[in-house]
Amino acid sequence: MATDLDIARAATLLPIQQIAARAGIPEAALEPYGRYKAKVGLDFVRAQDSQAQESQAQDSPMPGRRPGALVLVTGINPTAAGEGKTTTTIGLGDALNALGTRTMIALREPSLGPCFGVKGGATGGGRAQVAPMEEINLHFTGDFHAITAANNLLAAMIDNHLYWGNELGLDARRISWRRAIDMNDRALRGITAALGGVANGFPREDGFDITVASEVMAVFCLARDLADLQARLGRIIIGQTRDGRSITARDLKADGAMAALLRDALAPNLVQTLEGSPALVHGGPFANIAHGCNSVIATRLALQLADVVVTEAGFGADLGAEKFLDIKCRSAGLAPAACVVVATVRALKLHGGVAKSALGAEDVAAVQRGIPNLARHVQNMRKFGLPVVVALNRFTSDTAAEIAAVQAAMAALGTEAILCTHWGEGAAGAADLARAVQGLIAGGTAAFAPLYNDHLSLQGKIETVAREIYHAASVAVPPPVAAKLRKFEEAGFGHVPVCIAKTQYSFSADPTALGAPEGHVLPIREVRLSAGAGFVVAMAGEIMTMPGLPRRPAAETIGLDAEGRIEGLF
């Protein structure tokens, strides 16, 4: 059986200039990285933004084209059986283009950590992939390296400031900024820095987060332009003085150099699907420990160029979609027109209590036990005012009775569950889904609104998400954590949204509680103010901001063949 890498290699890709032309991007706006990928110059991005603002002005004598419709693809809580959210995003985009709807795809960039760990790459699969697959998964255009460098420049300047007299009075015990690396490395979660004597500085406890969890990544993905990028970088709080005064990156005069490192990276990356649809792949925070969406710049550019933009939010709808809607859309002024929730029969069986080894056998009862997980995600998306359709990715082991059970349950909710085969058939396998999405957009029933308003207290926002999205009975906020939330509000950050970091596998903070648990308690063990990104991170349960590698990491099977080609990447 052909692997994703085999299929990607067998595809005939078009020169990136042809893909750009399909998207309405002139060749002069491209900064090519080889034949099949390019950055779209920020001058062109600024021009598109200016045209959009002019067209929205009431006194504009020549209004421009209306922005495209934004379609969010999300999914059920992920399982070891696989769901295919990225694959569905790509397949849907290809199918819409095949039906004559001018469509662009907006995705996150893959992190090296999962590529060498458990998950593998993040470029889709089968006939629904973005390409060049190996290059996107490994290094791409260097964006993550630039983000890592900016993060660690700030860390170096903190320790340098301490070494040269600490003019700002920074308390070494209250430094909150951590170093970053785009790799799963549990040994770096907690370290002691500056050992080896006086010449090396002042020893202190430190640690690493994976790059996708860095606040620099969040700032990068939420910034509208270079000026906004530097302003957000400057607002990053790196620690406090002994009397509790916050010290920022701007206080250290680090924001300018950090912005310089990120300048070229901020330009969106243009690639293509195997069927030639233009795709912007840019930025990539995780959704279980960050806000889980591609860059605002890429999404806004795509909306100016296409009639429909299909984008994805990480992990299940309780994480990625909620953050996309409550954080990214709020910050960027976006209003989605429709939502696709992705599921598989096999994943629903797992949520229904079936062992992974038994998924090949028909078990309609197990499917029915797992359906409440899908149903809750569908109902949750409607709480944001979005019309919803379900994409049911088909496996060869799925039976007619199992598929019928899912479709009947969704019909009872007033939602269509559409069978999809784009992994094997490309655009043709998502044609029915594309027509359903076209219908949702044309119906104009979307009335998007965030789940909570800005004026609600920070704890109230956490409680609202826990109650409305997770179906928790209550939230456990220890007194020290509650005190920190009040301090954030007193410092003027009470209006920002919350970004809850929790396990992706369950609605609860317990990764083993599959299905649709209710009445649980959401434990908030820590809160962090991301002043540059503009949200408060609430750590629920034992979530880690630096993952570890599994017993048998994917890196063990990746290598080069005799011709120097990459093998083992999936």
ABEGO torsion letter per residue (X at the ends): XBBAAAAAAABBBBBAAAAAAAAGBBAAABBBBEAABBBBBAAAAAAAAAAAAAAABAABABBBBBBBBBBBBBBBBBBAAEAGAAAAAAAAAAAAAAAGBBBBBBBBBBBAAAAABAAEBAAEBEABBBOBAAAAABGEAGAAAAAAAAAAAAAAAAAAAAAAGGAAGBBAAABABBBBBBBBBAAAABBBBGBGEAAAEBBBBBBBBBAAABAAAAAAAABABAAAAAAAAAABBAEBBAAGBBBBAAAAGAAAAAAAAAAAAABBBBBBBAAGBBBBBBEBBBAAABAGBBBAAAAAAAAAABABBBBBBBEBAABAAAAAAAAAAAAAGBBBABBBBBBBAAAAAAAAGBBAAAAABBBAAAAAAAAAAAAAAAAAAAAAGBBBBBBBBBBAABBAAAAAAAAAAAAAAGBBBBBBAAAAAEAAAAAAAAAAAAAAAAAGABBBBBABBAABBAAAAAAAAAAAAAGBABBBBBAAAAAAAAAAAAAGAAABBBBBBBBAABABABAABBEBBBGBBBBBABBBBBAAAGBBBBBBEABBABBBBBABBAAAABBBBAAGBBBGBX
